Amino acid sequence: MTLTQPNNPLHGITLEMILTHLVEHYGWPELSRQIDINCFKNDPSIKSSLKFLRRTPWAREKVEQLYLYTIRKTG
């Protein structure tokens, strides 16, 4: 049985995919300005950021919201 979530724009998109897209789109310096968290400022990496975001729901939500804004804006 296949479950679909037609109203969930993040369905099927991993946190790693989201973060990679944002880093490619903004770069670490601008991403750290958009979302003020240390893992984006001090020696940033995908791996360390994913570890933090998976443990910190408020930060993950900000990243997901910025991703949704970015994909809507760039179409």
PDB file of N, CA, C and O in Angstrom:
ATOM      1  N   MET A   1       0.838  -1.179   0.000  1.00  0.00           N
ATOM      2  CA  MET A   1       0.000   0.000   0.000  1.00  0.00           C
ATOM      3  C   MET A   1       0.886   1.247   0.000  1.00  0.00           C
ATOM      4  O   MET A   1       1.830   1.341   0.785  1.00  0.00           O
ATOM      5  N   THR A   2       0.587   2.177  -0.860  1.00  0.00           N
ATOM      6  CA  THR A   2       1.335   3.418  -0.972  1.00  0.00           C
ATOM      7  C   THR A   2       0.546   4.543  -0.321  1.00  0.00           C
ATOM      8  O   THR A   2      -0.625   4.761  -0.632  1.00  0.00           O
ATOM      9  N   LEU A   3       1.201   5.247   0.581  1.00  0.00           N
ATOM     10  CA  LEU A   3       0.575   6.403   1.215  1.00  0.00           C
ATOM     11  C   LEU A   3       1.079   7.662   0.539  1.00  0.00           C
ATOM     12  O   LEU A   3       2.285   7.856   0.385  1.00  0.00           O
ATOM     13  N   THR A   4       0.161   8.508   0.141  1.00  0.00           N
ATOM     14  CA  THR A   4       0.567   9.769  -0.469  1.00  0.00           C
ATOM     15  C   THR A   4       0.144  10.910   0.431  1.00  0.00           C
ATOM     16  O   THR A   4      -0.820  10.807   1.189  1.00  0.00           O
ATOM     17  N   GLN A   5       0.868  11.973   0.334  1.00  0.00           N
ATOM     18  CA  GLN A   5       0.559  13.171   1.103  1.00  0.00           C
ATOM     19  C   GLN A   5       0.536  14.354   0.142  1.00  0.00           C
ATOM     20  O   GLN A   5       1.489  15.132   0.094  1.00  0.00           O
ATOM     21  N   PRO A   6      -0.540  14.494  -0.620  1.00  0.00           N
ATOM     22  CA  PRO A   6      -0.574  15.535  -1.650  1.00  0.00           C
ATOM     23  C   PRO A   6      -0.483  16.950  -1.104  1.00  0.00           C
ATOM     24  O   PRO A   6      -0.077  17.856  -1.832  1.00  0.00           O
ATOM     25  N   ASN A   7      -0.844  17.167   0.145  1.00  0.00           N
ATOM     26  CA  ASN A   7      -0.816  18.516   0.708  1.00  0.00           C
ATOM     27  C   ASN A   7       0.455  18.803   1.489  1.00  0.00           C
ATOM     28  O   ASN A   7       0.575  19.865   2.100  1.00  0.00           O
ATOM     29  N   ASN A   8       1.399  17.884   1.480  1.00  0.00           N
ATOM     30  CA  ASN A   8       2.652  18.070   2.205  1.00  0.00           C
ATOM     31  C   ASN A   8       3.782  18.286   1.202  1.00  0.00           C
ATOM     32  O   ASN A   8       4.248  17.324   0.592  1.00  0.00           O
ATOM     33  N   PRO A   9       4.233  19.528   1.018  1.00  0.00           N
ATOM     34  CA  PRO A   9       5.273  19.799   0.017  1.00  0.00           C
ATOM     35  C   PRO A   9       6.633  19.200   0.392  1.00  0.00           C
ATOM     36  O   PRO A   9       7.522  19.131  -0.456  1.00  0.00           O
ATOM     37  N   LEU A  10       6.811  18.770   1.636  1.00  0.00           N
ATOM     38  CA  LEU A  10       8.083  18.181   2.059  1.00  0.00           C
ATOM     39  C   LEU A  10       8.074  16.652   1.982  1.00  0.00           C
ATOM     40  O   LEU A  10       9.080  16.009   2.284  1.00  0.00           O
ATOM     41  N   HIS A  11       6.952  16.076   1.584  1.00  0.00           N
ATOM     42  CA  HIS A  11       6.864  14.613   1.498  1.00  0.00           C
ATOM     43  C   HIS A  11       7.888  14.070   0.503  1.00  0.00           C
ATOM     44  O   HIS A  11       7.938  14.495  -0.651  1.00  0.00           O
ATOM     45  N   GLY A  12       8.689  13.140   0.964  1.00  0.00           N
ATOM     46  CA  GLY A  12       9.675  12.505   0.101  1.00  0.00           C
ATOM     47  C   GLY A  12      10.992  13.254   0.004  1.00  0.00           C
ATOM     48  O   GLY A  12      11.898  12.816  -0.706  1.00  0.00           O
ATOM     49  N   ILE A  13      11.115  14.368   0.699  1.00  0.00           N
ATOM     50  CA  ILE A  13      12.339  15.172   0.663  1.00  0.00           C
ATOM     51  C   ILE A  13      13.031  15.036   2.013  1.00  0.00           C
ATOM     52  O   ILE A  13      12.445  15.333   3.054  1.00  0.00           O
ATOM     53  N   THR A  14      14.269  14.590   1.985  1.00  0.00           N
ATOM     54  CA  THR A  14      14.998  14.391   3.233  1.00  0.00           C
ATOM     55  C   THR A  14      15.563  15.718   3.738  1.00  0.00           C
ATOM     56  O   THR A  14      15.700  16.688   2.992  1.00  0.00           O
ATOM     57  N   LEU A  15      15.881  15.723   5.020  1.00  0.00           N
ATOM     58  CA  LEU A  15      16.507  16.904   5.609  1.00  0.00           C
ATOM     59  C   LEU A  15      17.847  17.192   4.938  1.00  0.00           C
ATOM     60  O   LEU A  15      18.216  18.352   4.754  1.00  0.00           O
ATOM     61  N   GLU A  16      18.565  16.150   4.577  1.00  0.00           N
ATOM     62  CA  GLU A  16      19.843  16.343   3.884  1.00  0.00           C
ATOM     63  C   GLU A  16      19.637  17.001   2.526  1.00  0.00           C
ATOM     64  O   GLU A  16      20.422  17.864   2.133  1.00  0.00           O
ATOM     65  N   MET A  17      18.600  16.607   1.810  1.00  0.00           N
ATOM     66  CA  MET A  17      18.302  17.227   0.515  1.00  0.00           C
ATOM     67  C   MET A  17      17.959  18.702   0.695  1.00  0.00           C
ATOM     68  O   MET A  17      18.394  19.550  -0.084  1.00  0.00           O
ATOM     69  N   ILE A  18      17.176  18.999   1.729  1.00  0.00           N
ATOM     70  CA  ILE A  18      16.783  20.380   2.008  1.00  0.00           C
ATOM     71  C   ILE A  18      18.015  21.223   2.313  1.00  0.00           C
ATOM     72  O   ILE A  18      18.202  22.294   1.735  1.00  0.00           O
ATOM     73  N   LEU A  19      18.850  20.737   3.220  1.00  0.00           N
ATOM     74  CA  LEU A  19      20.026  21.489   3.629  1.00  0.00           C
ATOM     75  C   LEU A  19      21.000  21.668   2.468  1.00  0.00           C
ATOM     76  O   LEU A  19      21.559  22.751   2.292  1.00  0.00           O
ATOM     77  N   THR A  20      21.204  20.636   1.689  1.00  0.00           N
ATOM     78  CA  THR A  20      22.097  20.727   0.534  1.00  0.00           C
ATOM     79  C   THR A  20      21.593  21.781  -0.451  1.00  0.00           C
ATOM     80  O   THR A  20      22.379  22.570  -0.976  1.00  0.00           O
ATOM     81  N   HIS A  21      20.304  21.795  -0.698  1.00  0.00           N
ATOM     82  CA  HIS A  21      19.715  22.790  -1.604  1.00  0.00           C
ATOM     83  C   HIS A  21      19.948  24.206  -1.076  1.00  0.00           C
ATOM     84  O   HIS A  21      20.331  25.104  -1.826  1.00  0.00           O
ATOM     85  N   LEU A  22      19.712  24.392   0.224  1.00  0.00           N
ATOM     86  CA  LEU A  22      19.876  25.728   0.801  1.00  0.00           C
ATOM     87  C   LEU A  22      21.327  26.193   0.753  1.00  0.00           C
ATOM     88  O   LEU A  22      21.596  27.363   0.481  1.00  0.00           O
ATOM     89  N   VAL A  23      22.260  25.285   1.015  1.00  0.00           N
ATOM     90  CA  VAL A  23      23.678  25.653   0.968  1.00  0.00           C
ATOM     91  C   VAL A  23      24.084  25.991  -0.463  1.00  0.00           C
ATOM     92  O   VAL A  23      24.839  26.939  -0.679  1.00  0.00           O
ATOM     93  N   GLU A  24      23.596  25.231  -1.441  1.00  0.00           N
ATOM     94  CA  GLU A  24      23.906  25.535  -2.836  1.00  0.00           C
ATOM     95  C   GLU A  24      23.281  26.859  -3.264  1.00  0.00           C
ATOM     96  O   GLU A  24      23.879  27.615  -4.030  1.00  0.00           O
ATOM     97  N   HIS A  25      22.087  27.134  -2.773  1.00  0.00           N
ATOM     98  CA  HIS A  25      21.374  28.357  -3.165  1.00  0.00           C
ATOM     99  C   HIS A  25      21.949  29.602  -2.477  1.00  0.00           C
ATOM    100  O   HIS A  25      22.207  30.612  -3.132  1.00  0.00           O
ATOM    101  N   TYR A  26      22.147  29.528  -1.159  1.00  0.00           N
ATOM    102  CA  TYR A  26      22.565  30.690  -0.377  1.00  0.00           C
ATOM    103  C   TYR A  26      24.050  30.714  -0.039  1.00  0.00           C
ATOM    104  O   TYR A  26      24.644  31.789   0.049  1.00  0.00           O
ATOM    105  N   GLY A  27      24.655  29.551   0.152  1.00  0.00           N
ATOM    106  CA  GLY A  27      26.003  29.485   0.706  1.00  0.00           C
ATOM    107  C   GLY A  27      25.918  29.575   2.227  1.00  0.00           C
ATOM    108  O   GLY A  27      24.931  30.073   2.770  1.00  0.00           O
ATOM    109  N   TRP A  28      26.949  29.095   2.908  1.00  0.00           N
ATOM    110  CA  TRP A  28      26.932  29.089   4.372  1.00  0.00           C
ATOM    111  C   TRP A  28      26.822  30.491   4.980  1.00  0.00           C
ATOM    112  O   TRP A  28      26.051  30.674   5.923  1.00  0.00           O
ATOM    113  N   PRO A  29      27.562  31.489   4.479  1.00  0.00           N
ATOM    114  CA  PRO A  29      27.471  32.821   5.116  1.00  0.00           C
ATOM    115  C   PRO A  29      26.046  33.401   5.082  1.00  0.00           C
ATOM    116  O   PRO A  29      25.555  33.894   6.098  1.00  0.00           O
ATOM    117  N   GLU A  30      25.393  33.343   3.935  1.00  0.00           N
ATOM    118  CA  GLU A  30      24.034  33.887   3.835  1.00  0.00           C
ATOM    119  C   GLU A  30      23.043  33.013   4.600  1.00  0.00           C
ATOM    120  O   GLU A  30      22.101  33.529   5.201  1.00  0.00           O
ATOM    121  N   LEU A  31      23.242  31.719   4.582  1.00  0.00           N
ATOM    122  CA  LEU A  31      22.353  30.828   5.329  1.00  0.00           C
ATOM    123  C   LEU A  31      22.427  31.135   6.823  1.00  0.00           C
ATOM    124  O   LEU A  31      21.409  31.106   7.513  1.00  0.00           O
ATOM    125  N   SER A  32      23.618  31.425   7.320  1.00  0.00           N
ATOM    126  CA  SER A  32      23.760  31.765   8.742  1.00  0.00           C
ATOM    127  C   SER A  32      23.136  33.127   9.060  1.00  0.00           C
ATOM    128  O   SER A  32      22.753  33.379  10.202  1.00  0.00           O
ATOM    129  N   ARG A  33      23.032  34.001   8.061  1.00  0.00           N
ATOM    130  CA  ARG A  33      22.330  35.272   8.265  1.00  0.00           C
ATOM    131  C   ARG A  33      20.801  35.057   8.249  1.00  0.00           C
ATOM    132  O   ARG A  33      20.062  35.692   9.003  1.00  0.00           O
ATOM    133  N   GLN A  34      20.364  34.170   7.392  1.00  0.00           N
ATOM    134  CA  GLN A  34      18.933  33.881   7.297  1.00  0.00           C
ATOM    135  C   GLN A  34      18.425  33.153   8.544  1.00  0.00           C
ATOM    136  O   GLN A  34      17.344  33.450   9.053  1.00  0.00           O
ATOM    137  N   ILE A  35      19.224  32.191   9.029  1.00  0.00           N
ATOM    138  CA  ILE A  35      18.862  31.404  10.205  1.00  0.00           C
ATOM    139  C   ILE A  35      20.051  31.464  11.159  1.00  0.00           C
ATOM    140  O   ILE A  35      21.102  30.881  10.890  1.00  0.00           O
ATOM    141  N   ASP A  36      19.881  32.154  12.247  1.00  0.00           N
ATOM    142  CA  ASP A  36      20.979  32.434  13.172  1.00  0.00           C
ATOM    143  C   ASP A  36      21.222  31.262  14.131  1.00  0.00           C
ATOM    144  O   ASP A  36      20.768  31.273  15.275  1.00  0.00           O
ATOM    145  N   ILE A  37      21.947  30.254  13.639  1.00  0.00           N
ATOM    146  CA  ILE A  37      22.348  29.138  14.490  1.00  0.00           C
ATOM    147  C   ILE A  37      23.838  28.874  14.287  1.00  0.00           C
ATOM    148  O   ILE A  37      24.361  28.994  13.179  1.00  0.00           O
ATOM    149  N   ASN A  38      24.503  28.516  15.371  1.00  0.00           N
ATOM    150  CA  ASN A  38      25.959  28.381  15.353  1.00  0.00           C
ATOM    151  C   ASN A  38      26.475  27.330  14.379  1.00  0.00           C
ATOM    152  O   ASN A  38      27.559  27.500  13.820  1.00  0.00           O
ATOM    153  N   CYS A  39      25.734  26.257  14.162  1.00  0.00           N
ATOM    154  CA  CYS A  39      26.245  25.214  13.271  1.00  0.00           C
ATOM    155  C   CYS A  39      26.359  25.701  11.826  1.00  0.00           C
ATOM    156  O   CYS A  39      27.023  25.059  11.013  1.00  0.00           O
ATOM    157  N   PHE A  40      25.720  26.825  11.497  1.00  0.00           N
ATOM    158  CA  PHE A  40      25.867  27.425  10.175  1.00  0.00           C
ATOM    159  C   PHE A  40      26.986  28.460  10.142  1.00  0.00           C
ATOM    160  O   PHE A  40      27.425  28.862   9.064  1.00  0.00           O
ATOM    161  N   LYS A  41      27.453  28.897  11.314  1.00  0.00           N
ATOM    162  CA  LYS A  41      28.447  29.958  11.402  1.00  0.00           C
ATOM    163  C   LYS A  41      29.857  29.436  11.647  1.00  0.00           C
ATOM    164  O   LYS A  41      30.803  29.858  10.982  1.00  0.00           O
ATOM    165  N   ASN A  42      29.996  28.528  12.587  1.00  0.00           N
ATOM    166  CA  ASN A  42      31.306  28.078  13.042  1.00  0.00           C
ATOM    167  C   ASN A  42      31.659  26.727  12.427  1.00  0.00           C
ATOM    168  O   ASN A  42      31.102  25.698  12.811  1.00  0.00           O
ATOM    169  N   ASP A  43      32.580  26.736  11.477  1.00  0.00           N
ATOM    170  CA  ASP A  43      33.041  25.518  10.814  1.00  0.00           C
ATOM    171  C   ASP A  43      31.862  24.677  10.308  1.00  0.00           C
ATOM    172  O   ASP A  43      31.721  23.517  10.696  1.00  0.00           O
ATOM    173  N   PRO A  44      31.025  25.245   9.456  1.00  0.00           N
ATOM    174  CA  PRO A  44      29.803  24.550   9.039  1.00  0.00           C
ATOM    175  C   PRO A  44      30.089  23.350   8.130  1.00  0.00           C
ATOM    176  O   PRO A  44      31.017  23.362   7.321  1.00  0.00           O
ATOM    177  N   SER A  45      29.277  22.339   8.290  1.00  0.00           N
ATOM    178  CA  SER A  45      29.305  21.186   7.395  1.00  0.00           C
ATOM    179  C   SER A  45      27.897  20.596   7.354  1.00  0.00           C
ATOM    180  O   SER A  45      27.093  20.808   8.262  1.00  0.00           O
ATOM    181  N   ILE A  46      27.619  19.867   6.304  1.00  0.00           N
ATOM    182  CA  ILE A  46      26.313  19.215   6.184  1.00  0.00           C
ATOM    183  C   ILE A  46      26.130  18.243   7.351  1.00  0.00           C
ATOM    184  O   ILE A  46      25.078  18.227   7.991  1.00  0.00           O
ATOM    185  N   LYS A  47      27.150  17.438   7.624  1.00  0.00           N
ATOM    186  CA  LYS A  47      27.052  16.406   8.652  1.00  0.00           C
ATOM    187  C   LYS A  47      26.761  16.993  10.033  1.00  0.00           C
ATOM    188  O   LYS A  47      25.848  16.532  10.718  1.00  0.00           O
ATOM    189  N   SER A  48      27.522  17.998  10.445  1.00  0.00           N
ATOM    190  CA  SER A  48      27.308  18.575  11.776  1.00  0.00           C
ATOM    191  C   SER A  48      25.973  19.307  11.849  1.00  0.00           C
ATOM    192  O   SER A  48      25.305  19.281  12.883  1.00  0.00           O
ATOM    193  N   SER A  49      25.587  19.952  10.768  1.00  0.00           N
ATOM    194  CA  SER A  49      24.307  20.661  10.754  1.00  0.00           C
ATOM    195  C   SER A  49      23.135  19.684  10.833  1.00  0.00           C
ATOM    196  O   SER A  49      22.158  19.935  11.539  1.00  0.00           O
ATOM    197  N   LEU A  50      23.234  18.575  10.110  1.00  0.00           N
ATOM    198  CA  LEU A  50      22.173  17.571  10.165  1.00  0.00           C
ATOM    199  C   LEU A  50      22.021  17.022  11.578  1.00  0.00           C
ATOM    200  O   LEU A  50      20.903  16.840  12.060  1.00  0.00           O
ATOM    201  N   LYS A  51      23.139  16.758  12.236  1.00  0.00           N
ATOM    202  CA  LYS A  51      23.102  16.240  13.604  1.00  0.00           C
ATOM    203  C   LYS A  51      22.360  17.218  14.517  1.00  0.00           C
ATOM    204  O   LYS A  51      21.504  16.814  15.304  1.00  0.00           O
ATOM    205  N   PHE A  52      22.692  18.496  14.409  1.00  0.00           N
ATOM    206  CA  PHE A  52      22.032  19.517  15.225  1.00  0.00           C
ATOM    207  C   PHE A  52      20.549  19.631  14.870  1.00  0.00           C
ATOM    208  O   PHE A  52      19.702  19.651  15.762  1.00  0.00           O
ATOM    209  N   LEU A  53      20.232  19.705  13.593  1.00  0.00           N
ATOM    210  CA  LEU A  53      18.849  19.911  13.163  1.00  0.00           C
ATOM    211  C   LEU A  53      17.947  18.744  13.549  1.00  0.00           C
ATOM    212  O   LEU A  53      16.770  18.937  13.852  1.00  0.00           O
ATOM    213  N   ARG A  54      18.500  17.538  13.538  1.00  0.00           N
ATOM    214  CA  ARG A  54      17.697  16.369  13.908  1.00  0.00           C
ATOM    215  C   ARG A  54      17.359  16.355  15.395  1.00  0.00           C
ATOM    216  O   ARG A  54      16.373  15.739  15.801  1.00  0.00           O
ATOM    217  N   ARG A  55      18.161  17.024  16.202  1.00  0.00           N
ATOM    218  CA  ARG A  55      17.926  17.081  17.650  1.00  0.00           C
ATOM    219  C   ARG A  55      17.217  18.351  18.090  1.00  0.00           C
ATOM    220  O   ARG A  55      16.864  18.483  19.262  1.00  0.00           O
ATOM    221  N   THR A  56      17.001  19.291  17.173  1.00  0.00           N
ATOM    222  CA  THR A  56      16.482  20.603  17.552  1.00  0.00           C
ATOM    223  C   THR A  56      15.285  20.965  16.671  1.00  0.00           C
ATOM    224  O   THR A  56      15.448  21.548  15.599  1.00  0.00           O
ATOM    225  N   PRO A  57      14.083  20.614  17.131  1.00  0.00           N
ATOM    226  CA  PRO A  57      12.890  20.820  16.295  1.00  0.00           C
ATOM    227  C   PRO A  57      12.667  22.259  15.835  1.00  0.00           C
ATOM    228  O   PRO A  57      12.272  22.470  14.688  1.00  0.00           O
ATOM    229  N   TRP A  58      12.908  23.258  16.689  1.00  0.00           N
ATOM    230  CA  TRP A  58      12.659  24.646  16.276  1.00  0.00           C
ATOM    231  C   TRP A  58      13.586  25.050  15.137  1.00  0.00           C
ATOM    232  O   TRP A  58      13.173  25.772  14.229  1.00  0.00           O
ATOM    233  N   ALA A  59      14.837  24.591  15.175  1.00  0.00           N
ATOM    234  CA  ALA A  59      15.788  24.936  14.110  1.00  0.00           C
ATOM    235  C   ALA A  59      15.423  24.214  12.819  1.00  0.00           C
ATOM    236  O   ALA A  59      15.494  24.789  11.732  1.00  0.00           O
ATOM    237  N   ARG A  60      15.034  22.954  12.948  1.00  0.00           N
ATOM    238  CA  ARG A  60      14.629  22.198  11.762  1.00  0.00           C
ATOM    239  C   ARG A  60      13.433  22.864  11.088  1.00  0.00           C
ATOM    240  O   ARG A  60      13.370  22.945   9.861  1.00  0.00           O
ATOM    241  N   GLU A  61      12.497  23.336  11.885  1.00  0.00           N
ATOM    242  CA  GLU A  61      11.321  23.998  11.323  1.00  0.00           C
ATOM    243  C   GLU A  61      11.719  25.268  10.558  1.00  0.00           C
ATOM    244  O   GLU A  61      11.174  25.545   9.490  1.00  0.00           O
ATOM    245  N   LYS A  62      12.652  26.024  11.098  1.00  0.00           N
ATOM    246  CA  LYS A  62      13.116  27.232  10.397  1.00  0.00           C
ATOM    247  C   LYS A  62      13.767  26.878   9.071  1.00  0.00           C
ATOM    248  O   LYS A  62      13.551  27.563   8.071  1.00  0.00           O
ATOM    249  N   VAL A  63      14.561  25.814   9.054  1.00  0.00           N
ATOM    250  CA  VAL A  63      15.222  25.364   7.822  1.00  0.00           C
ATOM    251  C   VAL A  63      14.170  24.913   6.809  1.00  0.00           C
ATOM    252  O   VAL A  63      14.258  25.260   5.631  1.00  0.00           O
ATOM    253  N   GLU A  64      13.192  24.154   7.251  1.00  0.00           N
ATOM    254  CA  GLU A  64      12.136  23.694   6.346  1.00  0.00           C
ATOM    255  C   GLU A  64      11.338  24.869   5.785  1.00  0.00           C
ATOM    256  O   GLU A  64      10.990  24.872   4.605  1.00  0.00           O
ATOM    257  N   GLN A  65      11.049  25.857   6.614  1.00  0.00           N
ATOM    258  CA  GLN A  65      10.296  27.024   6.156  1.00  0.00           C
ATOM    259  C   GLN A  65      11.097  27.843   5.138  1.00  0.00           C
ATOM    260  O   GLN A  65      10.542  28.326   4.150  1.00  0.00           O
ATOM    261  N   LEU A  66      12.388  27.996   5.379  1.00  0.00           N
ATOM    262  CA  LEU A  66      13.227  28.719   4.418  1.00  0.00           C
ATOM    263  C   LEU A  66      13.292  27.952   3.100  1.00  0.00           C
ATOM    264  O   LEU A  66      13.264  28.556   2.028  1.00  0.00           O
ATOM    265  N   TYR A  67      13.379  26.638   3.175  1.00  0.00           N
ATOM    266  CA  TYR A  67      13.396  25.811   1.964  1.00  0.00           C
ATOM    267  C   TYR A  67      12.104  26.003   1.167  1.00  0.00           C
ATOM    268  O   TYR A  67      12.146  26.206  -0.046  1.00  0.00           O
ATOM    269  N   LEU A  68      10.968  25.940   1.843  1.00  0.00           N
ATOM    270  CA  LEU A  68       9.688  26.126   1.151  1.00  0.00           C
ATOM    271  C   LEU A  68       9.595  27.509   0.523  1.00  0.00           C
ATOM    272  O   LEU A  68       9.122  27.648  -0.606  1.00  0.00           O
ATOM    273  N   TYR A  69      10.040  28.525   1.241  1.00  0.00           N
ATOM    274  CA  TYR A  69      10.055  29.883   0.699  1.00  0.00           C
ATOM    275  C   TYR A  69      10.943  29.953  -0.546  1.00  0.00           C
ATOM    276  O   TYR A  69      10.572  30.559  -1.551  1.00  0.00           O
ATOM    277  N   THR A  70      12.107  29.332  -0.466  1.00  0.00           N
ATOM    278  CA  THR A  70      13.071  29.375  -1.567  1.00  0.00           C
ATOM    279  C   THR A  70      12.547  28.682  -2.809  1.00  0.00           C
ATOM    280  O   THR A  70      12.702  29.205  -3.913  1.00  0.00           O
ATOM    281  N   ILE A  71      11.924  27.504  -2.655  1.00  0.00           N
ATOM    282  CA  ILE A  71      11.454  26.798  -3.842  1.00  0.00           C
ATOM    283  C   ILE A  71      10.232  27.485  -4.444  1.00  0.00           C
ATOM    284  O   ILE A  71      10.019  27.422  -5.655  1.00  0.00           O
ATOM    285  N   ARG A  72       9.442  28.130  -3.621  1.00  0.00           N
ATOM    286  CA  ARG A  72       8.290  28.877  -4.157  1.00  0.00           C
ATOM    287  C   ARG A  72       8.749  30.123  -4.905  1.00  0.00           C
ATOM    288  O   ARG A  72       8.200  30.491  -5.943  1.00  0.00           O
ATOM    289  N   LYS A  73       9.774  30.761  -4.344  1.00  0.00           N
ATOM    290  CA  LYS A  73      10.284  31.994  -4.949  1.00  0.00           C
ATOM    291  C   LYS A  73      10.979  31.727  -6.290  1.00  0.00           C
ATOM    292  O   LYS A  73      10.836  32.501  -7.237  1.00  0.00           O
ATOM    293  N   THR A  74      11.730  30.625  -6.359  1.00  0.00           N
ATOM    294  CA  THR A  74      12.483  30.330  -7.574  1.00  0.00           C
ATOM    295  C   THR A  74      11.669  29.516  -8.566  1.00  0.00           C
ATOM    296  O   THR A  74      12.058  29.360  -9.723  1.00  0.00           O
ATOM    297  N   GLY A  75      10.533  28.998  -8.105  1.00  0.00           N
ATOM    298  CA  GLY A  75       9.597  28.316  -8.967  1.00  0.00           C
ATOM    299  C   GLY A  75      10.086  27.076  -9.543  1.00  0.00           C
ATOM    300  O   GLY A  75       9.366  26.417 -10.292  1.00  0.00           O
TER     301      GLY A  75
END
